[in-house]
């Protein structure tokens, strides 16, 4: 008779907290550029008709950042080597930089054209994240799909704000 081995992993609480802190720090930095501008005449003058009410954005982004945090944690806890762990931090870090830059370009600099070019890089970085994490942990990759879908919608809104 074979002995069944329980392969349940312990949660690495310290790492999980770090993943949440890093991810929500990115969210906070982006909000520093976004929040002061969302109720201004400038934004209201370029906001496409398809844009959801302002209250929707923080709700959706909080859910997405929660999912991104879990994805990062799962990727980090399922890689085999320290080099792979570093690579995960680098690819997520690049995505986080693109995420902040979009808020800076669109809301901080009030330059939707530059933000549109940048959001295409952000979209590509999420696709890359999904492809990389899929090799490590499928759940990690699946958690990023809503992020890509929301960003695709945001990319459309960004484009429409340019041509309006």
N, CA, C and O of each residue as an XYZ file, in Angstrom:
656
protein
N       0.836     -1.172      0.000
C       0.000      0.000      0.000
C       0.893      1.251      0.000
O       1.821      1.375      0.798
N       0.575      2.180     -0.931
C       1.359      3.408     -1.048
C       0.915      4.422     -0.010
O      -0.269      4.573      0.292
N       1.900      5.098      0.514
C       1.621      6.165      1.460
C       1.349      7.454      0.675
O       2.127      7.824     -0.204
N       0.259      8.127      0.992
C      -0.092      9.373      0.334
C       0.640     10.509      1.046
O       0.539     10.679      2.261
N       1.366     11.266      0.260
C       2.119     12.384      0.814
C       1.326     13.665      0.582
O       0.894     13.956     -0.533
N       1.149     14.413      1.646
C       0.450     15.688      1.537
C       1.433     16.732      1.009
O       2.419     17.061      1.668
N       1.149     17.247     -0.190
C       2.055     18.221     -0.818
C       1.586     19.655     -0.583
O       1.953     20.567     -1.323
N       0.790     19.838      0.432
C       0.317     21.171      0.751
C       1.496     22.016      1.231
O       2.256     21.603      2.106
N       1.633     23.188      0.653
C       2.722     24.082      1.033
C       2.256     25.039      2.114
O       1.089     25.427      2.181
N       3.200     25.401      2.946
C       2.921     26.429      3.938
C       2.949     27.786      3.250
O       3.722     28.013      2.319
N       2.103     28.671      3.719
C       2.107     30.030      3.186
C       3.299     30.770      3.769
O       3.541     30.743      4.976
N       4.030     31.423      2.897
C       5.172     32.245      3.321
C       4.626     33.652      3.562
O       4.610     34.500      2.669
N       4.182     33.865      4.791
C       3.470     35.096      5.124
C       4.306     36.348      4.889
O       3.789     37.356      4.406
N       5.572     36.294      5.220
C       6.432     37.463      5.007
C       6.492     37.852      3.540
O       6.364     39.026      3.195
N       6.686     36.866      2.683
C       6.743     37.127      1.245
C       5.393     37.614      0.726
O       5.335     38.515     -0.111
N       4.322     37.024      1.217
C       2.984     37.445      0.793
C       2.748     38.914      1.151
O       2.218     39.678      0.345
N       3.143     39.298      2.355
C       3.000     40.693      2.780
C       3.848     41.609      1.896
O       3.390     42.681      1.499
N       5.069     41.198      1.588
C       5.946     41.994      0.713
C       5.286     42.171     -0.658
O       5.298     43.272     -1.210
N       4.717     41.106     -1.206
C       4.058     41.191     -2.518
C       2.917     42.202     -2.483
O       2.766     43.003     -3.405
N       2.113     42.166     -1.420
C       1.017     43.126     -1.289
C       1.541     44.544     -1.091
O       1.020     45.483     -1.693
N       2.560     44.712     -0.258
C       3.112     46.038     -0.022
C       3.689     46.650     -1.297
O       3.458     47.822     -1.592
N       4.428     45.859     -2.033
C       5.020     46.361     -3.284
C       3.919     46.733     -4.273
O       3.940     47.820     -4.850
N       2.981     45.852     -4.464
C       1.922     46.075     -5.452
C       1.050     47.271     -5.086
O       0.756     48.111     -5.937
N       0.641     47.350     -3.836
C      -0.215     48.466     -3.446
C       0.563     49.780     -3.326
O      -0.037     50.853     -3.379
N       1.867     49.712     -3.169
C       2.686     50.930     -3.233
C       2.641     51.503     -4.643
O       2.587     52.719     -4.831
N       2.665     50.620     -5.623
C       2.547     51.046     -7.026
C       1.191     51.701     -7.249
O       1.089     52.746     -7.893
N       0.158     51.078     -6.711
C      -1.195     51.638     -6.836
C      -1.256     53.033     -6.208
O      -1.829     53.962     -6.776
N      -0.655     53.156     -5.030
C      -0.656     54.447     -4.334
C       0.078     55.511     -5.150
O      -0.415     56.629     -5.304
N       1.257     55.162     -5.672
C       2.020     56.124     -6.466
C       1.223     56.584     -7.688
O       1.197     57.774     -8.004
N       0.583     55.653     -8.365
C      -0.245     56.016     -9.513
C      -1.393     56.926     -9.124
O      -1.738     57.853     -9.858
N      -1.984     56.660     -7.965
C      -3.127     57.464     -7.523
C      -2.731     58.905     -7.195
O      -3.564     59.810     -7.256
N      -1.467     59.114     -6.851
C      -1.000     60.480     -6.576
C      -1.143     61.380     -7.802
O      -1.345     62.588     -7.677
N      -1.038     60.781     -8.980
C      -1.168     61.545    -10.221
C      -2.607     61.552    -10.728
O      -3.037     62.498    -11.389
N      -3.347     60.491    -10.414
C      -4.703     60.327    -10.938
C      -5.743     61.092    -10.129
O      -6.521     61.869    -10.683
N      -5.754     60.872     -8.838
C      -6.814     61.410     -7.978
C      -7.045     62.914     -8.106
O      -8.198     63.340     -8.168
N      -6.004     63.727     -8.146
C      -6.251     65.180     -8.220
C      -6.870     65.637     -9.542
O      -7.371     66.758     -9.631
N      -6.844     64.786    -10.565
C      -7.233     65.232    -11.911
C      -8.585     64.686    -12.373
O      -9.192     65.253    -13.282
N      -9.073     63.592    -11.763
C     -10.266     62.922    -12.315
C     -11.534     63.766    -12.281
O     -12.463     63.489    -13.039
N     -11.603     64.765    -11.446
C     -12.804     65.606    -11.403
C     -12.560     67.010    -11.947
O     -13.252     67.959    -11.579
N     -11.575     67.129    -12.820
C     -11.251     68.451    -13.360
C     -11.938     68.675    -14.707
O     -12.389     67.735    -15.361
N     -12.003     69.932    -15.093
C     -12.584     70.282    -16.395
C     -11.779     69.650    -17.525
O     -12.347     69.194    -18.518
N     -10.446     69.622    -17.372
C      -9.609     69.022    -18.421
C     -10.009     67.577    -18.674
O     -10.276     67.200    -19.815
N     -10.052     66.766    -17.625
C     -10.376     65.351    -17.798
C     -11.799     65.176    -18.315
O     -12.042     64.358    -19.202
N     -12.733     65.934    -17.769
C     -14.122     65.814    -18.225
C     -14.280     66.212    -19.683
O     -15.193     65.736    -20.358
N     -13.401     67.081    -20.182
C     -13.501     67.519    -21.577
C     -12.974     66.468    -22.560
O     -13.338     66.495    -23.736
N     -12.124     65.545    -22.100
C     -11.572     64.532    -23.010
C     -12.086     63.124    -22.698
O     -11.772     62.175    -23.416
N     -12.863     62.991    -21.643
C     -13.336     61.678    -21.195
C     -14.332     61.114    -22.202
O     -15.357     61.740    -22.472
N     -14.038     59.919    -22.772
C     -14.953     59.314    -23.736
C     -16.284     58.914    -23.087
O     -16.362     58.685    -21.880
N     -17.308     58.838    -23.906
C     -18.646     58.469    -23.439
C     -18.654     57.076    -22.804
O     -19.433     56.819    -21.887
N     -17.801     56.189    -23.281
C     -17.729     54.819    -22.759
C     -17.129     54.720    -21.361
O     -17.167     53.654    -20.746
N     -16.580     55.812    -20.856
C     -15.901     55.791    -19.567
C     -16.891     55.502    -18.443
O     -17.908     56.185    -18.317
N     -16.594     54.490    -17.625
C     -17.471     54.206    -16.479
C     -17.432     55.355    -15.473
O     -16.541     56.203    -15.534
N     -18.388     55.385    -14.555
C     -18.351     56.419    -13.502
C     -17.029     56.339    -12.718
O     -16.447     55.263    -12.583
N     -16.570     57.469    -12.211
C     -15.283     57.540    -11.515
C     -15.163     56.538    -10.366
O     -14.065     56.052    -10.097
N     -16.248     56.224     -9.693
C     -16.215     55.307     -8.548
C     -15.812     53.889     -8.959
O     -15.313     53.128     -8.130
N     -16.020     53.527    -10.218
C     -15.705     52.179    -10.697
C     -14.193     51.928    -10.702
O     -13.745     50.821    -10.403
N     -13.425     52.939    -11.035
C     -11.983     52.758    -11.213
C     -11.253     52.295     -9.948
O     -10.498     51.325    -10.018
N     -11.444     52.945     -8.799
C     -10.728     52.446     -7.616
C     -11.173     51.050     -7.193
O     -10.368     50.276     -6.674
N     -12.421     50.727     -7.406
C     -12.904     49.383     -7.054
C     -12.227     48.342     -7.932
O     -11.680     47.356     -7.438
N     -12.271     48.573     -9.237
C     -11.672     47.617    -10.175
C     -10.164     47.516     -9.936
O      -9.616     46.415     -9.877
N      -9.501     48.657     -9.800
C      -8.047     48.616     -9.617
C      -7.652     47.927     -8.320
O      -6.643     47.223     -8.288
N      -8.417     48.109     -7.252
C      -8.101     47.408     -6.005
C      -8.228     45.905     -6.160
O      -7.410     45.150     -5.634
N      -9.243     45.471     -6.872
C      -9.403     44.033     -7.135
C      -8.243     43.530     -7.990
O      -7.671     42.476     -7.715
N      -7.903     44.290     -9.026
C      -6.801     43.884     -9.907
C      -5.469     43.842     -9.163
O      -4.693     42.903     -9.338
N      -5.198     44.848     -8.338
C      -3.934     44.849     -7.589
C      -3.883     43.702     -6.578
O      -2.811     43.167     -6.298
N      -5.032     43.330     -6.039
C      -5.083     42.157     -5.160
C      -4.674     40.909     -5.952
O      -3.860     40.107     -5.492
N      -5.247     40.761     -7.139
C      -4.947     39.603     -7.987
C      -3.493     39.613     -8.454
O      -2.856     38.562     -8.517
N      -2.970     40.782     -8.777
C      -1.562     40.908     -9.187
C      -0.653     40.496     -8.027
O       0.348     39.811     -8.236
N      -0.997     40.908     -6.818
C      -0.202     40.538     -5.640
C      -0.142     39.024     -5.465
O       0.925     38.461     -5.221
N      -1.281     38.379     -5.589
C      -1.336     36.913     -5.445
C      -0.559     36.256     -6.586
O       0.159     35.281     -6.363
N      -0.694     36.776     -7.791
C       0.041     36.240     -8.940
C       1.539     36.326     -8.704
O       2.265     35.359     -8.932
N       2.003     37.482     -8.247
C       3.419     37.667     -7.948
C       3.876     36.657     -6.893
O       4.922     36.026     -7.046
N       3.101     36.507     -5.837
C       3.434     35.566     -4.765
C       3.519     34.131     -5.301
O       4.474     33.412     -5.010
N       2.529     33.725     -6.075
C       2.531     32.356     -6.613
C       3.717     32.121     -7.547
O       4.325     31.050     -7.539
N       4.034     33.128     -8.346
C       5.189     32.985     -9.242
C       6.470     32.841     -8.424
O       7.299     31.977     -8.707
N       6.626     33.680     -7.420
C       7.843     33.655     -6.609
C       7.993     32.355     -5.811
O       9.107     31.868     -5.617
N       6.889     31.809     -5.361
C       6.970     30.603     -4.533
C       7.021     29.322     -5.358
O       7.162     28.232     -4.802
N       6.910     29.442     -6.657
C       6.941     28.248     -7.506
C       8.142     28.175     -8.435
O       8.279     27.213     -9.191
N       9.010     29.174     -8.391
C      10.232     29.092     -9.191
C      11.256     28.250     -8.445
O      11.184     28.086     -7.227
N      12.196     27.728     -9.193
C      13.160     26.789     -8.615
C      14.441     27.444     -8.113
O      15.023     26.988     -7.129
N      14.883     28.503     -8.776
C      16.197     29.057     -8.440
C      16.094     30.527     -8.017
O      15.092     31.197     -8.268
N      17.143     30.997     -7.380
C      17.212     32.411     -6.996
C      17.237     33.302     -8.239
O      16.675     34.397     -8.239
N      17.886     32.829     -9.284
C      17.936     33.578    -10.546
C      16.534     33.738    -11.125
O      16.171     34.818    -11.593
N      15.746     32.662    -11.093
C      14.366     32.740    -11.576
C      13.533     33.703    -10.720
O      12.692     34.439    -11.237
N      13.777     33.685     -9.410
C      13.075     34.597     -8.498
C      13.403     36.051     -8.856
O      12.520     36.906     -8.907
N      14.670     36.305     -9.098
C      15.090     37.650     -9.494
C      14.419     38.056    -10.807
O      13.961     39.190    -10.950
N      14.363     37.125    -11.765
C      13.718     37.410    -13.051
C      12.243     37.756    -12.871
O      11.724     38.637    -13.557
N      11.574     37.076    -11.962
C      10.159     37.385    -11.693
C      10.040     38.807    -11.151
O       9.188     39.576    -11.596
N      10.895     39.152    -10.192
C      10.864     40.517     -9.653
C      11.119     41.544    -10.762
O      10.489     42.601    -10.785
N      12.030     41.236    -11.667
C      12.367     42.175    -12.747
C      11.177     42.362    -13.692
O      10.832     43.498    -14.016
N      10.547     41.280    -14.137
C       9.451     41.434    -15.105
C       8.227     42.084    -14.458
O       7.543     42.882    -15.099
N       7.945     41.756    -13.207
C       6.852     42.446    -12.517
C       7.239     43.901    -12.282
O       6.405     44.795    -12.421
N       8.506     44.145    -11.926
C       8.965     45.513    -11.701
C       8.837     46.384    -12.939
O       8.427     47.541    -12.854
N       9.187     45.829    -14.077
C       9.036     46.575    -15.339
C       7.570     46.913    -15.568
O       7.237     48.032    -15.958
N       6.704     45.952    -15.325
C       5.271     46.201    -15.476
C       4.801     47.290    -14.513
O       4.000     48.149    -14.883
N       5.299     47.253    -13.285
C       4.913     48.263    -12.302
C       5.376     49.653    -12.734
O       4.659     50.637    -12.552
N       6.564     49.727    -13.301
C       7.065     51.019    -13.796
C       6.171     51.538    -14.920
O       5.805     52.714    -14.935
N       5.822     50.666    -15.852
C       4.915     51.082    -16.937
C       3.561     51.526    -16.368
O       2.957     52.478    -16.861
N       3.099     50.840    -15.343
C       1.820     51.181    -14.734
C       1.852     52.603    -14.165
O       0.933     53.390    -14.390
N       2.907     52.919    -13.434
C       3.040     54.269    -12.862
C       3.227     55.314    -13.959
O       2.635     56.392    -13.903
N       4.050     54.992    -14.952
C       4.308     55.948    -16.029
C       3.030     56.357    -16.753
O       2.872     57.515    -17.139
N       2.119     55.405    -16.936
C       0.882     55.768    -17.621
C       0.152     56.853    -16.848
O      -0.303     57.833    -17.438
N       0.034     56.691    -15.534
C      -0.646     57.709    -14.708
C       0.072     59.049    -14.789
O      -0.566     60.100    -14.850
N       1.390     59.007    -14.792
C       2.171     60.251    -14.894
C       1.917     60.931    -16.232
O       1.668     62.135    -16.282
N       1.981     60.157    -17.325
C       1.813     60.745    -18.659
C       0.388     61.249    -18.887
O       0.179     62.366    -19.362
N      -0.594     60.402    -18.539
C      -1.984     60.752    -18.845
C      -2.499     61.854    -17.918
O      -2.983     62.887    -18.380
N      -2.391     61.626    -16.614
C      -2.968     62.562    -15.660
C      -1.974     63.617    -15.186
O      -2.327     64.791    -15.076
N      -0.737     63.215    -14.905
C       0.253     64.169    -14.407
C       0.648     65.191    -15.458
O       0.595     66.397    -15.219
N       1.046     64.694    -16.631
C       1.461     65.589    -17.720
C       0.296     66.011    -18.618
O       0.443     66.881    -19.476
N      -0.853     65.386    -18.409
C      -2.053     65.648    -19.229
C      -1.734     65.484    -20.713
O      -2.059     66.334    -21.543
N      -1.082     64.352    -21.015
C      -0.646     64.068    -22.378
C      -1.167     62.694    -22.805
O      -0.422     61.715    -22.754
N      -2.441     62.604    -23.228
C      -3.016     61.325    -23.626
C      -2.300     60.656    -24.798
O      -2.299     59.429    -24.900
N      -1.688     61.450    -25.686
C      -0.956     60.871    -26.817
C       0.249     60.082    -26.352
O       0.451     58.939    -26.762
N       1.049     60.694    -25.497
C       2.210     60.002    -24.935
C       1.760     58.811    -24.087
O       2.373     57.744    -24.129
N       0.696     59.000    -23.326
C       0.163     57.914    -22.491
C      -0.305     56.742    -23.352
O      -0.167     55.584    -22.958
N      -0.858     57.045    -24.528
C      -1.317     55.968    -25.404
C      -0.147     55.118    -25.889
O      -0.223     53.889    -25.890
N       0.920     55.768    -26.296
C       2.113     55.021    -26.719
C       2.620     54.171    -25.556
O       2.972     53.005    -25.731
N       2.652     54.771    -24.374
C       3.135     54.068    -23.192
C       2.226     52.897    -22.813
O       2.719     51.844    -22.408
N       0.906     53.067    -22.938
C      -0.021     51.996    -22.540
C       0.133     50.777    -23.454
O      -0.178     49.659    -23.044
N       0.597     50.977    -24.658
C       0.862     49.829    -25.537
C       2.014     48.993    -24.976
O       1.991     47.764    -25.048
N       3.012     49.663    -24.424
C       4.103     48.944    -23.753
C       3.594     48.248    -22.490
O       3.992     47.125    -22.182
N       2.710     48.933    -21.769
C       2.113     48.336    -20.568
C       1.323     47.079    -20.935
O       1.430     46.053    -20.263
N       0.534     47.166    -21.998
C      -0.225     45.991    -22.467
C       0.722     44.839    -22.796
O       0.488     43.698    -22.396
N       1.786     45.147    -23.525
C       2.759     44.107    -23.894
C       3.416     43.501    -22.661
O       3.672     42.298    -22.616
N       3.688     44.339    -21.656
C       4.328     43.816    -20.447
C       3.405     42.861    -19.701
O       3.876     41.902    -19.090
N       2.105     43.106    -19.742
C       1.162     42.185    -19.091
C       1.074     40.876    -19.877
O       1.017     39.798    -19.285
N       1.065     40.968    -21.187
C       1.063     39.742    -22.003
C       2.315     38.933    -21.693
O       2.244     37.713    -21.544
N       3.451     39.595    -21.596
C       4.699     38.915    -21.267
C       4.630     38.285    -19.878
O       5.071     37.152    -19.684
N       4.075     39.018    -18.911
C       3.898     38.465    -17.565
C       3.062     37.187    -17.587
O       3.385     36.204    -16.920
N       1.994     37.220    -18.360
C       1.123     36.044    -18.449
C       1.893     34.868    -19.053
O       1.803     33.745    -18.557
N       2.638     35.122    -20.106
C       3.405     34.047    -20.751
C       4.485     33.485    -19.828
O       4.699     32.273    -19.790
N       5.158     34.352    -19.093
C       6.220     33.910    -18.185
C       5.639     33.136    -16.996
O       6.120     32.056    -16.655
N       4.608     33.697    -16.375
C       4.052     33.039    -15.187
C       3.337     31.739    -15.537
O       3.251     30.831    -14.712
N       2.832     31.654    -16.748
C       2.146     30.424    -17.179
C       3.084     29.219    -17.133
O       2.662     28.098    -16.849
N       4.359     29.467    -17.417
C       5.352     28.392    -17.373
C       5.649     27.967    -15.937
O       6.118     26.854    -15.698
N       5.378     28.848    -14.992
C       5.720     28.600    -13.588
C       4.513     28.076    -12.813
O       4.601     27.086    -12.087
N       3.371     28.774    -12.986
C       2.170     28.439    -12.233
C       0.961     28.963    -13.002
O       0.816     30.170    -13.192
N       0.113     28.070    -13.434
C      -1.023     28.472    -14.282
C      -1.987     29.419    -13.559
O      -2.552     30.318    -14.182
N      -2.175     29.226    -12.272
C      -3.069     30.118    -11.525
C      -2.485     31.528    -11.500
O      -3.218     32.508    -11.637
N      -1.180     31.630    -11.328
C      -0.517     32.931    -11.356
C      -0.818     33.646    -12.673
O      -1.117     34.840    -12.682
N      -0.737     32.923    -13.768
C      -1.014     33.504    -15.090
C      -2.488     33.885    -15.226
O      -2.805     34.969    -15.716
N      -3.371     33.015    -14.802
C      -4.813     33.287    -14.922
C      -5.229     34.515    -14.116
O      -6.131     35.248    -14.520
N      -4.580     34.738    -12.989
C      -4.898     35.904    -12.171
C      -4.567     37.218    -12.879
O      -5.081     38.272    -12.505
N      -3.719     37.157    -13.888
C      -3.334     38.358    -14.626
C      -4.238     38.649    -15.828
O      -4.175     39.738    -16.398
N      -5.061     37.702    -16.211
C      -5.933     37.885    -17.382
C      -6.917     39.050    -17.179
O      -7.071     39.858    -18.095
N      -7.583     39.171    -16.032
C      -8.461     40.346    -15.857
C      -7.707     41.671    -15.957
O      -8.254     42.658    -16.449
N      -6.474     41.702    -15.501
C      -5.612     42.887    -15.628
C      -5.450     43.244    -17.098
O      -5.602     44.405    -17.479
N      -5.144     42.252    -17.920
C      -4.989     42.491    -19.356
C      -6.300     42.961    -19.983
O      -6.299     43.865    -20.818
N      -7.409     42.359    -19.588
C      -8.709     42.753    -20.145
C      -9.050     44.205    -19.774
O      -9.494     44.982    -20.619
N      -8.835     44.555    -18.509
C      -9.113     45.923    -18.073
C      -8.187     46.916    -18.772
O      -8.621     47.991    -19.187
N      -6.916     46.555    -18.899
C      -5.976     47.428    -19.597
C      -6.340     47.593    -21.071
O      -6.150     48.664    -21.647
N      -6.858     46.542    -21.668
C      -7.301     46.642    -23.064
C      -8.429     47.657    -23.181
O      -8.464     48.458    -24.115
N      -9.339     47.616    -22.235
C     -10.424     48.601    -22.200
C      -9.854     50.004    -21.955
O     -10.264     50.967    -22.603
N      -8.919     50.109    -21.028
C      -8.282     51.402    -20.740
C      -7.533     51.931    -21.964
O      -7.509     53.137    -22.208
N      -6.929     51.032    -22.724
C      -6.218     51.428    -23.941
C      -7.203     52.029    -24.945
O      -6.903     53.034    -25.590
N      -8.359     51.419    -25.071
C      -9.407     51.947    -25.963
C      -9.857     53.323    -25.480
O      -9.980     54.257    -26.272
N     -10.103     53.441    -24.173
C     -10.519     54.739    -23.623
C      -9.449     55.803    -23.855
O      -9.758     56.942    -24.208
N      -8.195     55.423    -23.656
C      -7.084     56.340    -23.885
C      -7.077     56.812    -25.335
O      -6.942     58.005    -25.604
N      -7.220     55.885    -26.257
C      -7.252     56.230    -27.686
C      -8.423     57.170    -27.985
O      -8.262     58.180    -28.670
N      -9.590     56.826    -27.467
C     -10.768     57.659    -27.715
C     -10.605     59.061    -27.139
O     -11.127     60.027    -27.695
N      -9.887     59.174    -26.035
C      -9.684     60.505    -25.449
C      -8.779     61.372    -26.332
O      -8.788     62.598    -26.216
N      -8.017     60.749    -27.194
C      -7.147     61.494    -28.118
C      -7.952     61.995    -29.317
O      -7.793     63.135    -29.754
N      -8.805     61.139    -29.835
C      -9.506     61.487    -31.083
C     -10.797     62.266    -30.849
O     -11.410     62.747    -31.802
N     -11.212     62.394    -29.605
C     -12.471     63.103    -29.312
C     -12.298     64.593    -29.493
O     -13.246     65.353    -29.293
